[in-house]
Amino acid sequence: EVQLVESGGGLVQPGGSLRLSCAASGFTFSSHWMHWVRQAPGKGPVWVSRINSDGSSTNYADSVKGRFTISRDNAKNTLYLQMNSLRVEDTAVYYCARRVAAAAPYYFDFWGQGTLVTVSS
Amino acid sequence: DIQMTQSPSSLSASVGDRVTITCRASQSISNYLNWYQQKPGKAPNLLISAASSLQSGVPSRFSGSGSGTDFTLTISSLQPEDFATYYCQQSYSTPWTFGQGTKVEIK
């Protein structure tokens, strides 16, 4: 059974840092591109970042570029999101999501349960 | 960035009703369009990929159509478990973008 389990969320002050983790199981993690998607309270999902299967290529939303870093450890089957210089507007539930391995058109075929990040003084 | 616009933002319907949700892209995205259902406190769940491909396990009352800039999600006969928020999402170009959502409520 495919499972994605996020952790690391919590309450942090503006300007602070957090590192989110997403533990993957039930599939060959190293074969899949992985993404982070966030959802502010009462709002729709917003794509944050993605990383290719071997970790050599990454992309970011403009809103987090230069502050967030996505990475992965294929030996540990774990995806990460290092979040620095956090802002109030980064408050959201953060989901890791698996991109389907097949050819395009691509989609998210599995999502984690999410971890809440609250940025507040 | 490609903007995705859904309509309506919300609707009220009864069990058994036919429901149609539309999604328009700000530029052509071929068939790189996916539909997700989200219930409160849960992650989005994929219903339809590539505009019209029903995912395994999704009831056949759900269907998708469209290509280019205009897309439709149809629920042929609304069931109690279908009351939720629906999002379209394009995977044609990065950043992948979502519509603002359509909340389907009980009339």
Interface residues (C-beta under 8 A of the other chain):
Chain A: H35 G44 P45 V46 W47 R50 N59 A61 D62 Y95 V100 A104 P105 Y106 Y107 F108 D109 W111 G112 Q113 G114
Chain B: S30 N31 Y32 L33 N34 Y36 Q38 K42 A43 P44 N45 L46 S49 A50 A51 Q55 Y87 Q89 S91 Y92 T94 P95 W96 T97 F98 G99 Q100 G101
